[in-house]
Amino acid sequence: MGFATDAIHAGQEPDPTTGAVSVPIYQTSTYEVEALGETKGWNYARTINPTRTALENNLAALEKGKRALAFASGMAAINAVFSMLKAGDHVVVSQNVYGGTFRLVDGILRNFGVEFSFLDTTDLANVSAAMKANTAMLFIETPHNPVMTLTDIAGCAALARQRGARLVVDNTFMSPYWQNPIPLGADLVVHSTTKYLNGHSDSVGGAVIAAREEDGERLHFIQKSAGAILSPFDSWLVLRGVKTLAVRMERHEENTKKIAAFLAGRPEIRAVNYPGLASHPQHALAKKQARGFGGMISFDLGGYAEAKSFLDALRLCALAESLGGVETLISHSASMTHASVPADERRRIGVTDGLVRISVGIEDVEDLIEDLTRGLQATGRTAVATGSAPSRRS
Ligand SMILES: Cc1ncc(COP(=O)(O)O)c(C=O)c1O
């Protein structure tokens, strides 16, 4: 079936008891067994729950995997993936992963005898050079948060395969509507369902989709053993959100393209980062590995003072962490999503103090542009007042 059909129907048979077309919220912790040793396939809700199973089957279909597991948050999903490792393993990670992924690795996982190398995965030569005999996993996020550069998924898959390592792709920014890493060779895909999949900024959750049944089995073991499961109600919310993913993603992208063109023409802005711009250095790769460019964009206003004036003047765009909701969310990466990354490291990976990220919503784009214009005027700059020439992309 096509994507929009699968989004609405995959994993969701009408309820066998009543025929309800919306999967019921099975708000139960346990199930009565028929007789000793005879279950209907359901024993205890940490292990299995019908609402969660419907969502998991749906996400497996959308990401073209064999099995999906739903977790209490995106971070719980990422933690489950890292729980597949053992002491002595080495992992290569994109340096621009979500700040929370960096925090999990740096503050917790390094203590367990697993070695992590954060590096610029935009260049496959760096990835190849970093892989060692004990490299068990390559963890990438593409586009990179928040600088919107890309990593070549198929290229990384080939490198991982050569070394017998797993390739994991955090596909949160693109959603399965625009990008499917598994057909490109990824072994595991992770999502913060909090973002586009749910799409309404009213649920926190995560998912892992496995290309192979045996990885799915292992992840189910981790899910039931560690217990960070998605609740029945949140599973239902995400199922409901996914039904409109195709139409939402189209509108997110349509609005983002118009905003990218608007921002690229403004003198206050130093650089606009959006893979959909023909001038993006990796525009060709974006077209090769994805069906669209998504709804995330970032730009540099030159410094913290300009970013603050801009953000404080906005009335419609919500100054908030997170992304992927129907409403436009805007954030200052250095002090919000990447606050847990040390300042030197932030600067090294391009998260400058003037960088602002927009998760473009599905409102009327004219209203968004009016709000952004108000913010730009508040910076008090009509031209970039620095010694160096602005490197504006258009
Ligand atoms: C790309 C990406 N991955 C993972 C996460 C973590 O997800 P959650 O907040 O649902 O734990 C986030 C959160 O912002 C994210 O942006």
The ligand as a MOL file (V3000), in Angstrom:
LIG
                    3D

  0  0  0     0  0            999 V3000
M  V30 BEGIN CTAB
M  V30 COUNTS 16 16 0 0 0
M  V30 BEGIN ATOM
M  V30 1 C 16.5780 14.1070 17.0810 0
M  V30 2 C 16.1110 13.7610 18.4670 0
M  V30 3 N 16.2870 12.5190 18.9300 0
M  V30 4 C 15.8820 12.1680 20.1570 0
M  V30 5 C 15.2780 13.0730 21.0050 0
M  V30 6 C 14.8430 12.6530 22.3740 0
M  V30 7 O 13.4710 12.4410 22.3990 0
M  V30 8 P 12.5400 12.6100 23.6980 0
M  V30 9 O 12.5440 14.0530 24.0670 0
M  V30 10 O 11.2330 12.0940 23.2450 0
M  V30 11 O 13.1490 11.7690 24.7750 0
M  V30 12 C 15.0690 14.3810 20.5620 0
M  V30 13 C 14.4030 15.3620 21.4280 0
M  V30 14 O 14.3330 16.5350 21.1440 0
M  V30 15 C 15.4950 14.7310 19.2550 0
M  V30 16 O 15.3420 15.9800 18.7920 0
M  V30 END ATOM
M  V30 BEGIN BOND
M  V30 1 1 1 2
M  V30 2 1 2 3
M  V30 3 2 2 15
M  V30 4 2 3 4
M  V30 5 1 4 5
M  V30 6 1 5 6
M  V30 7 2 5 12
M  V30 8 1 6 7
M  V30 9 1 7 8
M  V30 10 2 8 9
M  V30 11 1 8 10
M  V30 12 1 8 11
M  V30 13 1 12 13
M  V30 14 1 12 15
M  V30 15 2 13 14
M  V30 16 1 15 16
M  V30 END BOND
M  V30 END CTAB
M  END
